[in-house]
Amino acid sequence: MPRYESVARLLGYRADHALGVPVDHAAVDADLDLLDRCVAIEAWRWTCDLATDFGLPAWRDRAADRTNRLARDAGEYGDVLRQEADRRLTRRPLNSA
């Protein structure tokens, strides 16, 4: 099932990165694309966490975009969603000094 496959691989990329194992960013992008198609409602969270772990501006931008898309349709919860995304994106990246 693509939903579980993409999430399992994303977890693997995060673990590899935390252990200092090189990660193919193009493969992560492909799994984020798959996640967007299969589990769009959770894509903001996964993308925030990956962006923070890896410290990549492109993934931060992608996370903000996913958050804003969902927040637009979240009614009164939109601001809370944006606040949580900001909190996730401002935490210290893994393997940082």
Protein Blocks (a to p, Z undefined) as FASTA:
>chain_A
ZZlmmmmmmmmmmmmmmnopacdfklmmmmmmmmmmmmmmlmmmmmmmmmmmnopaklmm
mmmmmmmmmmmmnojmlmmmmmmmmmmmmpccehiZZ
